[in-house]
């Protein structure tokens, strides 16, 4: 059996690296046929050979009774270490996890003296795998006839499937552990499997599908995808609301929601502190949340929306209702405010999950205090004009003024007094 991998050789006696860094190598294992003995029997010797660009003829290692240790703790990440007694060297291997597991299984069978198909390689005549035979890492499918009948290579890192009228995403794609870039734009997908959330994708393009018909976002709750995704394109999907789970994608740098039917953006968008490019053009936005001021965006595109004018009458009615209802904030909200105001460090081990979620996603009053819309009157729609202090480039229709929605924490805050001065109301 032969595999393509990256190997670093470390001498345990001198602690010196025979190779200064991991190099592209071929690792082979098989039996070496020895000369016949006096009884006419052929003795088979199990050997492993390491082919590197520096040693093209290969470095040979005896396997039987010569293995010092095998470390497989990180085999799912494609990493393993094989140590030999003579010479006293460790091979630090980095490889595709599927291939590496198969190689280690073959090594185990050989050490147990069992026969296996993968051990039938004549190690004496083994050679390095040619460079051109390296595992396929990229695949692009633009015609239905190009779709692989026998499945996808396990080594794929980038996969593009465009314009082939795809109606269902294959579960097999969700098992490609090496995949980091997936583009399935311009198809007919109405939902995605939840297993997609198990992939550590950095780029995901889904434009031109129909994901807004069913609004099933189970795949967005996957832990690996939440922690890895940097670029997401959900444009032209008929979305009528912002997917709630999307506010937890704190690594997101670029988000494209153009050509949908969004009427509002959530206040919890302030959680996306890494976001640098936000595209929400050609939607039905009437206003923006005040939380947009908390983001440091290089490009904000809100062209072609339905921004409405100043809402002074509604603001006066809402302020009057707020004045009449002076109920104290609940204890859980007060606790969250203390943590937020004093910038206390916290983790899942020190605070309940629901409180962490509140601190991260709840809106803030104009006075800076953590708030929460308990009642309709807590929300004032289109009453302030955002300054876009942290927005470097803003694209919008000049004929429309952009107003923002705000949440007020109560009649005793300074922001409430400022709004009351703008919209004089009669207190009864």
ABEGO torsion letter per residue (X at the ends): XBBBBBBBBBBAAAGBBABABBBBBBBBBEBBBBBBBAAGBBBBBBBBBBBBAABAAEBBBBABGABABBBAAAAAAGBBBBBBAOBBBBBBBBBBAAAAAAAAAAAAAAAAGBBBAAAABBAAABBBBBAAABBBABBBBABAAABBAAEBBAABABBBBBGAGBABBBAAAAABAABABBBABGBABABBBAAAAABBBABBBABGBAAAAAGBAAAAABAAAAAABABBBABGAGBABBBAAAAABAABABBBABGBABABBBAAAAABAABABBBABGBABABBBAAAAABBBABBBABGBBBBBBBAAAAAAAAAAAAABBBBBBAAAAAAAAAAAAGBBBBAAABBAAAAAAAAABBBBAAGBBBBBABAAABBBGABBBAGAABABBBBBAABBBBBBBBBAEAABAAAAAAAAABBBBBX
